[in-house]
């Protein structure tokens, strides 16, 4: 393969080729790190008029939620199945946390954390459920109000669990369970409330008091070695030799989008970055195949009826991942 364009130059090439407002906002603001899109308003258009954004806003409930917080109600036939998906989708489509829809969502999530609102999810009949609800709500609210007092409260809990779980320089499941028991009196025996889960990873990537570098390095190394990857995404972080299903590709990228928020992520990312490099097209972009129906990030464009639109959206997604990790100023391959 010939020399591919640098990632910033690739972003500018995509901008020159599209007037889709979602794609332009994500490239201009989140890849290039610039404050305003210079395209004329008539070409870019307001985000709220975009078909993907309209569908999202139409599904929001009056209380600011998208129905349940975390567990999908399969009988409801909602396009946006949960509040956590609604927030993720809104941010993927370029809406800022200051957008009225996301302000309402943030207020709803804060009310859950402050126990003024009970989520609509059917509660589990065990003492672990309140810990799970707090984690799901805090990890989602952290994307909108990262330093909210209720978020910081839950973050401190999980930070302490991580400190104790990795105190010996490696993951100690007995110490992790003991930390939960000491902090809450609740027995956590494996399952979704371990430091493997995607929500703890999302929550602890921010805050006023980051984890010590040594703990983060050990945590990421442990996660990278897990055969099933991150909890709730459940796909190996390393591509296998055979073809991957659309859901596997999407969930693998989602895993690395979380990991890339941490300093030192590249220490465990080389096989993944090598795979990304090998998947690059001659023009420097990416086309990773059909979209998984469960994706919260794709599509960005108004439709995927044209293959070049699909290629553009995949390329934007990869650029966003690399920009999140501070890698977008030059080719990383």
ROLOVO-255186 format. One line per 3 residues: their letters; for each residue x, y, z of C-alpha. Coordinates in steps of 0.02 Angstrom, whole numbers. Layout:
REM residues N
a) X,Y,Z ~ ... $
***
This chain:
REM residues 333
xxx) 0,0,0 ~ 66,172,-44 ~ 88,312,78 $
xxx) -83,352,154 ~ -128,531,193 ~ -98,594,369 $
xxx) -252,587,477 ~ -279,775,484 ~ -265,787,295 $
xxx) -388,644,279 ~ -511,737,391 ~ -498,890,280 $
xxx) -526,784,125 ~ -686,716,201 ~ -743,891,246 $
xxx) -717,947,67 ~ -825,804,5 ~ -980,820,116 $
xxx) -1108,943,179 ~ -1185,821,304 ~ -1195,925,465 $
xxx) -1165,781,586 ~ -1010,722,494 ~ -945,900,481 $
xxx) -970,937,666 ~ -884,777,720 ~ -736,806,604 $
xxx) -717,992,631 ~ -741,994,820 ~ -691,822,880 $
xxx) -555,768,758 ~ -475,932,710 ~ -511,1015,878 $
xxx) -572,1178,802 ~ -710,1286,873 ~ -825,1319,727 $
xxx) -870,1246,558 ~ -832,1377,424 ~ -956,1302,301 $
xxx) -1103,1415,257 ~ -1257,1381,362 ~ -1355,1335,207 $
xxx) -1232,1195,170 ~ -1206,1128,347 ~ -1380,1152,418 $
xxx) -1431,1142,601 ~ -1405,974,683 ~ -1585,965,746 $
xxx) -1645,955,565 ~ -1536,804,527 ~ -1641,645,503 $
xxx) -1540,546,629 ~ -1555,683,760 ~ -1741,707,727 $
xxx) -1771,522,758 ~ -1672,531,920 ~ -1763,684,986 $
xxx) -1932,614,938 ~ -1901,464,1049 ~ -1858,562,1206 $
xxx) -1987,553,1345 ~ -2054,710,1431 ~ -1951,674,1588 $
xxx) -1789,682,1489 ~ -1763,494,1480 ~ -1782,371,1338 $
xxx) -1885,256,1448 ~ -1783,130,1547 ~ -1608,173,1604 $
xxx) -1510,17,1560 ~ -1613,-137,1517 ~ -1709,-138,1354 $
xxx) -1896,-167,1355 ~ -1912,-278,1202 ~ -2101,-255,1197 $
xxx) -2091,-65,1181 ~ -2028,-58,1001 ~ -1929,99,1035 $
xxx) -1798,151,909 ~ -1691,213,1055 ~ -1705,70,1180 $
xxx) -1637,150,1340 ~ -1582,315,1415 ~ -1399,266,1414 $
xxx) -1413,228,1227 ~ -1504,393,1199 ~ -1363,492,1279 $
xxx) -1230,394,1185 ~ -1322,417,1020 ~ -1346,604,1049 $
xxx) -1161,630,1081 ~ -1115,522,932 ~ -1223,634,822 $
xxx) -1130,788,882 ~ -1253,861,1007 ~ -1163,957,1144 $
xxx) -1203,924,1328 ~ -1281,1098,1330 ~ -1414,1045,1204 $
xxx) -1588,1056,1285 ~ -1620,870,1259 ~ -1459,824,1347 $
xxx) -1489,949,1487 ~ -1654,862,1520 ~ -1570,692,1512 $
xxx) -1436,750,1634 ~ -1567,812,1756 ~ -1656,644,1746 $
xxx) -1496,546,1777 ~ -1447,659,1923 ~ -1619,629,1998 $
xxx) -1591,441,1988 ~ -1422,458,2074 ~ -1498,568,2209 $
xxx) -1641,442,2230 ~ -1773,569,2184 ~ -1823,460,2035 $
xxx) -1833,272,2022 ~ -1778,203,1853 ~ -1908,107,1755 $
xxx) -1799,-47,1739 ~ -1870,-199,1829 ~ -1760,-211,1985 $
xxx) -1657,-364,2017 ~ -1704,-453,2178 ~ -1533,-446,2258 $
xxx) -1434,-318,2359 ~ -1316,-284,2213 ~ -1448,-194,2109 $
xxx) -1430,-20,2190 ~ -1242,-26,2158 ~ -1274,-69,1976 $
xxx) -1404,68,1953 ~ -1285,197,2027 ~ -1146,138,1911 $
xxx) -1253,141,1753 ~ -1325,312,1792 ~ -1158,388,1846 $
xxx) -1063,323,1695 ~ -1196,397,1581 ~ -1209,563,1672 $
xxx) -1019,577,1673 ~ -1028,598,1484 ~ -1133,755,1509 $
xxx) -1080,825,1677 ~ -915,739,1718 ~ -887,828,1884 $
xxx) -1066,822,1948 ~ -1066,788,2135 ~ -1168,629,2118 $
xxx) -1050,564,1984 ~ -899,602,2092 ~ -979,508,2237 $
xxx) -999,349,2134 ~ -829,374,2053 ~ -744,381,2223 $
xxx) -822,214,2267 ~ -758,128,2109 ~ -588,213,2122 $
xxx) -566,136,2294 ~ -618,-35,2230 ~ -489,-20,2091 $
xxx) -352,35,2211 ~ -382,-115,2323 ~ -405,-239,2180 $
xxx) -237,-193,2104 ~ -141,-151,2264 ~ -26,-302,2244 $
xxx) 25,-255,2066 ~ -94,-377,1982 ~ -281,-403,1980 $
xxx) -337,-488,2140 ~ -521,-542,2130 ~ -524,-583,2316 $
xxx) -465,-407,2359 ~ -592,-334,2237 ~ -735,-428,2318 $
xxx) -672,-382,2491 ~ -671,-197,2443 ~ -854,-204,2393 $
xxx) -900,-295,2551 ~ -805,-172,2660 ~ -880,-18,2573 $
xxx) -1061,-77,2560 ~ -1080,-241,2653 ~ -1135,-321,2489 $
xxx) -1054,-480,2423 ~ -1002,-461,2242 ~ -964,-631,2169 $
xxx) -911,-605,1989 ~ -1046,-550,1869 ~ -1070,-377,1800 $
xxx) -1007,-277,1950 ~ -824,-317,1925 ~ -688,-202,1860 $
xxx) -703,-291,1693 ~ -864,-199,1652 ~ -871,-57,1526 $
xxx) -960,62,1645 ~ -823,63,1776 ~ -697,94,1637 $
xxx) -799,240,1570 ~ -826,315,1743 ~ -645,308,1802 $
xxx) -572,389,1645 ~ -621,561,1714 ~ -641,652,1877 $
xxx) -539,761,1991 ~ -427,622,2056 ~ -367,501,1921 $
xxx) -303,330,1964 ~ -116,314,1993 ~ -23,276,1831 $
xxx) 38,108,1896 ~ -140,52,1936 ~ -204,109,1767 $
xxx) -63,17,1677 ~ -99,-144,1772 ~ -286,-128,1746 $
xxx) -271,-102,1558 ~ -148,-246,1541 ~ -268,-360,1635 $
xxx) -415,-307,1527 ~ -315,-332,1368 ~ -280,-512,1417 $
xxx) -461,-561,1451 ~ -522,-687,1321 ~ -696,-607,1312 $
xxx) -642,-425,1324 ~ -740,-295,1420 ~ -900,-336,1513 $
xxx) -1058,-292,1416 ~ -959,-285,1252 ~ -895,-464,1265 $
xxx) -779,-472,1116 ~ -591,-505,1116 ~ -491,-346,1100 $
xxx) -376,-425,972 ~ -444,-469,800 ~ -435,-655,760 $
xxx) -376,-726,596 ~ -549,-757,524 ~ -680,-633,463 $
xxx) -772,-541,600 ~ -960,-514,608 ~ -1023,-333,603 $
xxx) -1069,-342,788 ~ -892,-399,833 ~ -811,-257,736 $
xxx) -926,-127,814 ~ -904,-193,991 ~ -715,-205,971 $
xxx) -706,-24,916 ~ -820,25,1061 ~ -701,-64,1179 $
xxx) -551,32,1116 ~ -648,195,1118 ~ -660,170,1306 $
xxx) -480,113,1330 ~ -412,257,1226 ~ -470,381,1358 $
xxx) -329,320,1472 ~ -148,377,1466 ~ -35,237,1409 $
xxx) -170,146,1312 ~ -50,118,1167 ~ 56,4,1277 $
xxx) -79,-128,1254 ~ -151,-71,1087 ~ -17,-118,960 $
xxx) -105,-273,889 ~ -265,-172,871 ~ -175,-25,789 $
xxx) -86,-145,672 ~ -255,-215,622 ~ -322,-40,591 $
xxx) -171,-2,484 ~ -194,-161,382 ~ -378,-119,354 $
xxx) -341,52,279 ~ -397,79,100 ~ -279,147,-33 $
xxx) -355,320,-13 ~ -317,316,173 ~ -494,286,237 $
xxx) -583,136,309 ~ -734,30,261 ~ -762,-101,395 $
xxx) -917,-174,317 ~ -1104,-174,354 ~ -1166,-83,507 $
xxx) -1218,-184,659 ~ -1401,-148,699 ~ -1356,-124,883 $
xxx) -1226,10,852 ~ -1248,170,953 ~ -1119,268,853 $
xxx) -1163,226,673 ~ -1236,286,560 ~ -1181,467,567 $
xxx) -1239,512,393 ~ -1420,531,346 ~ -1420,362,258 $
xxx) -1304,220,204 ~ -1379,184,35 ~ -1216,230,-50 $
xxx) -1056,134,-13 ~ -952,293,-11 ~ -1063,358,130 $
xxx) -1031,199,229 ~ -844,217,199 ~ -849,398,255 $
xxx) -939,357,418 ~ -820,215,460 ~ -673,330,424 $
xxx) -745,465,537 ~ -768,337,676 ~ -587,281,666 $
xxx) -527,461,661 ~ -632,500,816 ~ -554,353,908 $
xxx) -378,408,864 ~ -416,590,905 ~ -484,537,1075 $
xxx) -314,461,1110 ~ -220,611,1043 ~ -160,517,891 $
xxx) -240,618,750 ~ -101,740,709 ~ -3,616,608 $
xxx) -14,441,540 ~ 10,314,681 ~ 56,169,569 $
***
